[in-house]
Amino acid sequence: MIDYGFFQTGSYWVYIDSTSLALDSVYVTSAKQGIVTTVATSSRPYHGYFGDYNVYLQSTYEGVQYQYSVNTENTFDYHSEIVEDKWSSPDSLKETWLMIDYFVSGQTFLESPTYTYAAVVYENQYDSLKILNDYFKNVMLFHDGKNQTQNNSPTNYYLAKNVGIIRKEILASHRVWSLVRYHIVQ
């Protein structure tokens, strides 16, 4: 999970919008990592620790900020995930799950009365996938049926190992953001 979502300062991505042909530069402003300890309670019957990795990013086109949280390295029976938070200071624009470690094709994850906004489905994995003129290895495709960061539009995310998001398909508006250039520091 870390290889798909944790990047250091100096990393950047440039995407092109298929509709307007606008470019969006997204760059890491800061990154931190640590360990979070969880104590069992009546609502959370597990205890132990998990690795907590946070990346803070800025989008030049949208004028918004993002935070990617990667939770992994569990000592208890719990999932690992990459969550994207989006906000325009000081207002939060909600969040979405980009990736979870529940790799069963077509299996909805976190669909419950508590998490109806985060119905994420693992769709596919590609050894190699071509996006525009570049090939990417170890690509995972996730479908978010109600993406809060995209006005509740169903959205497909393609994440490549050691690169991050390489393509975002916002299905309600038929917009596609594709990666055209990037530099990664891990």
PLY file of the C-alpha trace (Angstrom):
ply
format ascii 1.0
element vertex 186
property float x
property float y
property float z
element edge 185
property int vertex1
property int vertex2
end_header
0.00 0.00 0.00
2.81 2.43 0.82
4.23 2.08 -2.70
0.91 3.27 -4.15
0.22 6.24 -1.90
3.17 7.55 0.13
5.47 10.04 -1.57
7.99 12.55 -0.23
8.41 16.28 -0.83
9.74 16.83 -4.34
7.16 14.50 -5.92
4.78 15.95 -8.48
2.25 14.82 -11.08
0.88 16.66 -14.12
-2.54 15.57 -15.42
-4.51 16.57 -18.50
-8.29 16.95 -18.54
-9.77 15.14 -21.55
-12.64 17.66 -21.83
-10.93 21.05 -21.56
-7.31 19.93 -22.20
-6.36 21.91 -19.09
-3.28 20.80 -17.18
-3.26 20.30 -13.42
0.01 20.13 -11.48
-0.26 18.36 -8.16
2.77 18.44 -5.88
3.67 17.24 -2.40
3.99 20.06 0.12
4.89 17.81 3.07
4.89 14.19 4.20
5.08 12.50 7.58
4.92 9.00 8.96
4.45 7.41 12.32
2.77 4.69 14.34
-0.75 4.93 15.74
-1.66 2.71 18.68
-5.24 1.50 18.97
-6.76 0.22 22.21
-9.72 -2.14 22.10
-13.12 -0.69 23.01
-16.69 -1.93 22.76
-17.01 -0.37 19.29
-13.52 -1.41 18.10
-12.65 -4.92 19.27
-9.01 -4.79 18.18
-5.86 -3.42 19.66
-2.31 -2.95 18.47
-0.72 -0.50 16.06
-0.74 0.48 12.43
1.64 2.50 10.30
0.27 5.95 9.55
1.62 7.73 6.46
0.29 11.14 5.43
1.01 13.12 2.27
-0.13 16.72 1.85
-0.58 17.96 -1.72
-1.60 21.11 -3.57
-3.49 21.26 -6.88
-2.69 24.30 -9.03
-5.66 23.96 -11.40
-8.42 23.24 -8.90
-6.98 25.49 -6.22
-7.59 22.84 -3.58
-5.47 20.85 -1.20
-5.38 17.09 -0.75
-4.24 14.74 1.97
-3.51 11.10 1.24
-3.57 8.91 4.34
-2.07 5.45 4.05
-2.78 3.07 6.93
-0.93 -0.22 6.93
1.36 -2.55 8.94
-1.43 -3.77 11.19
-0.98 -5.95 14.25
-4.72 -6.68 14.29
-7.26 -8.05 11.83
-8.13 -4.85 10.00
-7.78 -3.52 6.46
-5.11 -1.27 5.03
-6.25 1.65 2.95
-5.41 4.81 1.05
-7.88 7.62 1.72
-8.01 10.93 -0.18
-9.25 14.02 1.67
-9.95 17.12 -0.41
-10.51 20.60 0.93
-10.55 24.26 -0.05
-9.36 26.03 3.06
-10.96 26.10 5.50
-13.87 23.97 4.23
-13.56 20.22 3.88
-14.86 18.80 0.61
-15.15 15.30 2.06
-13.10 12.21 1.28
-12.95 9.03 -0.74
-11.22 5.70 -0.49
-8.70 5.32 -3.34
-7.53 1.82 -2.51
-8.09 -0.96 0.01
-6.29 -4.26 0.50
-9.42 -6.31 -0.21
-8.46 -7.67 -3.63
-11.55 -9.70 -4.53
-12.83 -8.66 -7.94
-16.29 -7.08 -7.79
-16.46 -7.24 -4.00
-17.86 -4.06 -2.47
-15.93 -2.85 0.54
-17.20 -0.68 3.42
-20.81 -0.70 2.27
-22.69 -0.42 5.54
-25.04 2.07 7.21
-21.96 3.80 8.63
-19.95 3.91 5.40
-22.45 4.25 2.55
-20.36 7.06 1.08
-17.34 4.78 0.74
-18.64 1.89 -1.33
-15.35 1.00 -3.01
-15.01 -1.97 -5.35
-11.74 -3.57 -6.45
-12.22 -4.00 -10.21
-9.00 -5.28 -11.72
-5.22 -5.50 -11.65
-2.95 -5.01 -14.66
0.65 -6.15 -14.98
1.09 -3.31 -17.45
-1.25 -0.56 -18.65
-0.73 2.16 -21.26
-1.99 5.65 -20.37
-1.50 8.11 -23.23
2.11 7.44 -24.32
3.46 5.76 -21.17
3.30 2.22 -19.83
2.85 1.66 -16.12
3.45 -1.57 -14.20
1.49 -3.08 -11.32
-1.70 -1.05 -11.82
-4.77 -1.47 -9.61
-8.26 -0.29 -10.63
-10.80 0.72 -7.98
-14.35 1.99 -8.50
-15.93 4.40 -6.02
-19.71 4.32 -6.51
-20.31 7.62 -4.71
-17.17 9.73 -4.71
-17.71 12.68 -2.36
-14.67 14.55 -3.70
-16.27 14.51 -7.18
-19.83 15.62 -6.33
-20.86 12.02 -5.55
-20.07 10.90 -9.09
-19.10 7.28 -9.65
-15.35 7.41 -10.25
-12.66 4.98 -11.41
-9.14 5.32 -10.05
-6.09 3.67 -11.60
-3.11 3.53 -9.24
0.36 2.37 -10.29
2.96 1.07 -7.89
5.65 3.71 -7.14
3.70 6.32 -9.15
0.27 6.81 -7.53
-2.82 7.90 -9.47
-2.25 7.61 -13.21
-5.86 8.04 -14.37
-9.12 9.27 -12.86
-12.41 8.73 -14.70
-15.29 10.88 -13.39
-18.14 8.91 -14.91
-21.07 11.32 -14.40
-19.36 14.12 -16.35
-17.38 11.85 -18.73
-14.18 13.68 -17.70
-10.89 11.84 -17.60
-7.72 13.08 -15.94
-4.65 11.27 -17.32
-1.07 11.50 -16.13
1.24 13.18 -18.66
4.35 13.87 -16.55
5.59 13.03 -13.07
8.55 12.92 -10.71
8.48 10.64 -7.68
10.46 10.75 -4.43
9.77 7.81 -2.09
0 1
1 2
2 3
3 4
4 5
5 6
6 7
7 8
8 9
9 10
10 11
11 12
12 13
13 14
14 15
15 16
16 17
17 18
18 19
19 20
20 21
21 22
22 23
23 24
24 25
25 26
26 27
27 28
28 29
29 30
30 31
31 32
32 33
33 34
34 35
35 36
36 37
37 38
38 39
39 40
40 41
41 42
42 43
43 44
44 45
45 46
46 47
47 48
48 49
49 50
50 51
51 52
52 53
53 54
54 55
55 56
56 57
57 58
58 59
59 60
60 61
61 62
62 63
63 64
64 65
65 66
66 67
67 68
68 69
69 70
70 71
71 72
72 73
73 74
74 75
75 76
76 77
77 78
78 79
79 80
80 81
81 82
82 83
83 84
84 85
85 86
86 87
87 88
88 89
89 90
90 91
91 92
92 93
93 94
94 95
95 96
96 97
97 98
98 99
99 100
100 101
101 102
102 103
103 104
104 105
105 106
106 107
107 108
108 109
109 110
110 111
111 112
112 113
113 114
114 115
115 116
116 117
117 118
118 119
119 120
120 121
121 122
122 123
123 124
124 125
125 126
126 127
127 128
128 129
129 130
130 131
131 132
132 133
133 134
134 135
135 136
136 137
137 138
138 139
139 140
140 141
141 142
142 143
143 144
144 145
145 146
146 147
147 148
148 149
149 150
150 151
151 152
152 153
153 154
154 155
155 156
156 157
157 158
158 159
159 160
160 161
161 162
162 163
163 164
164 165
165 166
166 167
167 168
168 169
169 170
170 171
171 172
172 173
173 174
174 175
175 176
176 177
177 178
178 179
179 180
180 181
181 182
182 183
183 184
184 185
